[in-house]
């Protein structure tokens, strides 16, 4: 009978040890999973920030290019619209000289 009780106690002790080991393994697996999830989240965040920077840089470059194109078109239109021939320019200069000199 004593041997049976000792075997039961030993089996209980072994079962407790197995449960503790399983608990420790589960805790380790959970900790690893949390760490991997944090790493994945951090990497995804960094990649998203880098992509956002690339998009912003490209948009700023495109906006600058469009601005330059608009300025060039506006300058060309002004030059076309304000075409003063030599005779007209001479009359303007003479008129300004007369006003300044009051002759």
GITAVEN-V762056 format. One record per backbone hydrogen bond with DSSP energy under -0.5 kcal/mol. NH is the residue of the N-H (numbers start at 0). CO is the residue of the C=O. If there is no record, write none. Layout:
BEGIN
nh | co
NH | CO
NH | CO
END
This chain:
BEGIN
nh | co
4 | 0
5 | 1
6 | 2
7 | 3
8 | 4
9 | 5
10 | 6
11 | 7
12 | 8
13 | 9
14 | 10
15 | 11
16 | 12
17 | 13
18 | 14
19 | 15
20 | 16
21 | 17
22 | 18
23 | 19
24 | 20
25 | 21
26 | 22
27 | 23
28 | 24
29 | 25
30 | 26
31 | 27
32 | 28
33 | 29
34 | 30
35 | 31
36 | 32
37 | 33
38 | 34
39 | 35
40 | 36
41 | 37
42 | 38
43 | 39
44 | 40
45 | 41
46 | 42
47 | 43
48 | 44
49 | 45
50 | 46
51 | 47
52 | 48
53 | 49
54 | 50
55 | 51
56 | 52
57 | 53
58 | 54
59 | 55
60 | 56
61 | 57
62 | 58
63 | 59
64 | 60
65 | 61
66 | 62
67 | 63
68 | 64
69 | 65
70 | 66
71 | 67
72 | 68
73 | 69
74 | 70
75 | 71
76 | 72
77 | 73
78 | 74
79 | 75
80 | 76
81 | 77
82 | 80
83 | 81
84 | 82
88 | 84
89 | 85
90 | 86
91 | 87
92 | 88
93 | 89
94 | 90
95 | 91
96 | 92
97 | 93
98 | 94
99 | 95
100 | 96
101 | 97
102 | 97
END
